[in-house]
């Protein structure tokens, strides 16, 4: 069991968002959560010093090669360090995908984007940097801290060296490391999670810097090709959604179905996928983690609906993001695990050993209060 640390007052970068109905939860609770991570709640044995300070688990709790281990050198001079992907039985892949994704969410400070209120997000932080573009850049200190991790996500893709070189050039500009990336890294994040979760062969998961590449692989698997592919594509709601699956949206073009994408297989498209980590049937919510969401690895809370005789599925969100409709459910070809897999991840259990339920997180009702007794 971890002892509860005595924590100094330290400000945390502005990374957490939630809907207005959660505003009543005190900012202090979020700070306590972040402080616990900073104060040595979990100390990594093989990770870098930054990884250890900010909450990646030791190998005996969760064996993961930190993404920062896949690159060498400081920001502006980074180069790729070849590290192979993991191989493992498919029976363990689903849980590992969830465990790895949740740990990265913790590394980025547990930010939340809550769509269940269908209202504008507000920040829990005490300070917020000025807006530049659609979303604010990360504070420079935070951008420097996560730079090697984002580069490590890119490193597992075939284009990894080129992407890191492009980012080095961007870091060499007068504004330096400022939290605005030269290229989107959400697909690279998904690729890294799959690489670390046992889907290391290209035939299992086609790692790439663009989501449409592996979406197309899953569509081919649905159509009888790509027999070794780890995921199979379905329209939203056709198959039960489970932790470890992917939910994908599109922007340009704005697809509404697998059939629409099938007509353009192999053609570039602006898409995005998130990893499902919890399905809350009673609360009509689906929890999913994605990369480069508000410039971080963030947890999304989707409202969900169930028509009579149908599967629970994310609700359409025309009032939030009609330009990016969810159109694809990539179902993992692996045995199902419990719907509340998020609750049972090593990262959440480690937090439960330090924080009481009310202090755990501003994500109201995120986890049942019975978990601390089980974890510790």
Secondary structure, 3 states (H helix, E strand, C coil): CCCCCCCCCCCCCCCCEECHHHCCCCHHHHHHHHHHHHCCCCCCCCCCHHHHHCCCCCCCCCCCCCHHHHEECCCCCCEECCCCCCECCHHHHHHHHHHHHHHHHHHCCCEEEECCCCCCCEECCCCCCCCCCCCCCCCHHHHHHHHHHHHHHHHCCCCHHHHHHHHHHHHCCCCCCCCCCCCCCHHHHHHHHHHHCCECCCCCCCCCCCHHHHHHHHHHHHCCCCCCCCEEEECCCCCCCCCCCEEEEEEECCCCCHHHHHCCCCCCCEEEEEEEEEEECCCCEEEEEEEEECCEEEEEEEEEECCCCCCCEECCCHHHHCCCCEEEEEEECCCCCCCCHHHHCHHHHHHHCCCCHHHCCCCCCCCCCCHHHHHC
